[in-house]
């Protein structure tokens, strides 16, 4: 496995039509692949607008099994472009339960596995009412060996909890990818939005440092109902250095070459994982 890999992040808006969102994603993935991207991330639940701002039973009709029509379409996109592709989808699971689930599709289009979001925000007053739709994940944290690197996928609110990143790193992840849907609340007090935005990036840079891994966050962007998604999709290396970052206002692709040898170098100099005295079980 090569020690160099190029990440691509698709920061995008989501339209009302699943077909339109798939078509837009396919075009962006193809463009990034032509520019050298090998592992490409799409935002959390990009197939639809962020419906969790309201409670409405009709949205359960958006849920699909895995693999279902949308995941099969994404598998085809990954295969035709020879890229690893990851995002999260609204999964119709067993016994009537639904999940916010990340899929990892390898460069041959095969489904390498899934991760079900474990931390589910129950905050409808701030327009993150996901607990109405999603059951907390029951698959644990997994690491997927893909054609280009060993990756783990956690999802959005999982970003704020250190245990997931630590487990992923302990299991051998080189890159942790967070498909994300986070933004400004339009009626927030002055200064709060900016502080939350800064904290969001700082904590993920800290995950990269503490676990000596690359971290990539792929966010949506644009105004939807009561939230303005802040974009700022970025990649940080194991030293916490932001290698590339998108803007806050528009759709944008991020292309980032990553030297995975930095992981070994840092773990030799700062052996955080090897030296830890408190073990986190996976």
N, C-alpha and C positions, 0 to 999 in steps of 0.2 A: 504494500500500500504506500503510495507516494506520501511524502511529508509536506507537500504543498497542495493546497486546495483553494479554489476560488468560490467565495460565497456570493449569492445574489439575493437581494431583498426587494420584493415588489410592494412598495407603499402605494396603496390605491384606495379609491372611493368604491362604495358598493351601490349598485343600482337596484331597482326593484326586481329585476328579472335575473333568475339564476343563469339562464342561457347567456344573457349579456355579460354577466360577471365572469362566466367561464371563458367567453370569447375574449374579453379584455385580458384576463389572466394568461390565456394561451399566447396572445400576441406579445405580452411582456416577457413571459418565460422564453419564448423563441428568441426575442431580441437579446436577452441576457445570455442565453446559451451561445448565440453567435459571437458574443463578446468574451466568451470564455468561462462563464459561470458553470460550476459543476454541481453545487448544492444550492437550491433556490427555495426560499420561504415566501409564503403568502400570508396575509394577515388572518387573525382569528375570525372565524365565521364569515369569511369574505364573500361567500356565495349569496348572501342576503344582506339587507340593511340590518343594523343592530336592533333587533326586535325586543331585546330584554329591557328596553326603557318603559314598556307597558306590559300589563298582564292581559293576554287574550288567547283563549283556547285555540283560535284558528291557526296560530303559529306552530302548534304541534304538527300541523299538516306538512310543515317543511322538513320534518325529520326523515332521515333515510337510513336504511340498514347499511352496514359496511361489509363487503363492498355493495354499493347501490349505484344508481345511474351517475351521480356526480363524481363519486370516487373512481368509477370505471373511466369516466372522461378524463380525470386527472391522471390516472394510470397511463392512458394513451398519450397524454401530453408529455409525461415524463419519458416514456419509451421513445417517442418520436424525436425528442430533443436530447436524449441520452443524458438526462440530469436526474439527480436525486431531488425529490419534490416533497415539501411538507407544508401542512396547514392544519386548521381545525375545522370540523364539520359538525352539524347537528345530527347526532347518531340516534336512531331508533333502536334501542337495545332490547335485552331480554325482559320478559314479564312486564311489558308496558313501560319500562323505564327509559328515560332519555338521558343522553350524555353530551357534553361538549368534548369532542374527541379529536386528538391529533392523529393524523395518518402519516406514515413514512413510506414513500414510494421510491424504490430504487431505480437506477438508471435504465434497467430493463423493463420497467413498468410494474414489477412485482411489488405487492404489498408486504413490506418488511415487518410491519406491526403497527400497533396503535397504543396510544396513551390517553386515558380519560382524565380530564381536569379534576383535580382533587379539592382545590380550594374554590368554593362557589360563592361569589358575593351575593348577599341577601340585603340589598340596600336600595329598595325601590324609590325612596325619597330622593336619592341622588342619581336615579335612572340606571342603576345596575341591579336589576331585579332578576338575576340569573337563577336563584334558588327556586323560582316558580317553574322553570323549564328543565333544569338539569339536576340529576342525581350526582352526588360526589363520586368521583372515580374509584374503581375497585381493582385496578390492574397494577397498582404500584408504579414506581419509577423504573423505566426500562431504557436500556441502551441498545441501539440498533447498529449493527455493522453493515455499512453500505459500501458501495463500490469505491467511494472516495475518502471516507472517514467514519469514525465511530461517533454517532450523534445521539443526543437525548432531546426529547421535545417535552417541554412543560408549557403551560398556557396562561397567559395574562396574569391573573391575580396570584398564581403560583409564584410570580416574580418576587413577591414581598416576603416569602418564607424561605429561610436559608436551607432547610432540611432537604428539599428536593434537589437543589443544586449539589449539595454535599453527597447525597446518595448517588446521583448521576455520575459525579466525578469518581467516587469510590468504585463504581461499577465499570469504569474505564472510558467514560465519555471524553472525547476531545473537544467537542463543540456542543453547547447547549443552545437550543433555539426556542425562543418564546414567541409564537404567534400571538398577536395582541390587538385589543380594541380598547383603548383608553384615551380620555380626553378631558377637556375643560367643561365643567358645568357652567352654563351660561349665566346663572345667577349667583355664582360663588362670590364670597367677600374678596375685596381687593387684596392681592398678594397671595391668596391661598392657591390659586391655579399655578402660579409661577413656582411656589414652594413645592407643590406636589409634583410638578413636572421635573424639577431638579432632583427631588428625592427618588423618583422613578428611575432615572438614569444612574444615580449614585449607587443605589443598592445593587443594581445589576453589574456595575463595574466591580463592586465589592465581591459579588459571587465569583466573578472571573478571577480576582486576585486570590481569594481565600481557597479556591479549589483548583487553581492553575489550569484553567480551561479558557477557550474562546467562548464568548457569549454574543448571541445575535438576537435582537428584538425587532420584529417586523410588525409595524402598526398600520392601522388604516388612517385615513385623513379626511377632513372635510366636515361640514355641518350635517348632523342628522338629528332632527327633532330637538331635544334639549341638550345635546352634547356636541361639542366641537372637538373632533378627534385631532390630537396634536401631532400626529406623524412622528417625526424625529427618529425614524427607524435607524438603528446603528449597530455597529459591530465593535466589540472591545476585545483586546488581547489579554493574556494572563497577567500582564502588569497593570491592567486597568486603563490602558491607553485606548482612546476612541480612534479607531482606524479610519472610519468613514461614518458619515451621518447625513440623513436626508433633512430637508427643511420641514417647517411646520404647516405650510399652507397648501401644498400642491402634491399631486401624484408624482412619484419619483422612483427611479430604480437606483439601487445601491450595489456596486460591484466591488468586492473586497478580496484581494489575494491574501491568504493566511499561511504563514509558515508554521506548521505544527511542531517543528523542532524546538520552537520557543517553549513549548510545554515541558519537554525533557530538560531543557536548559534551566528553566525556573525551578523545576522540582529538584534539581541537583543543588541549586543555590539556596532555595527556600523550601525545604521538604515538608510543607504543611500536612499533607495527607499521611506521609509516613510517620511523622512525629506526633500525631494527635493521640491524646490519652483517653478521650471520650469517643467511643465508637457510635456511629449512627447506623442502625440496621436498615437494610434495603427492603 
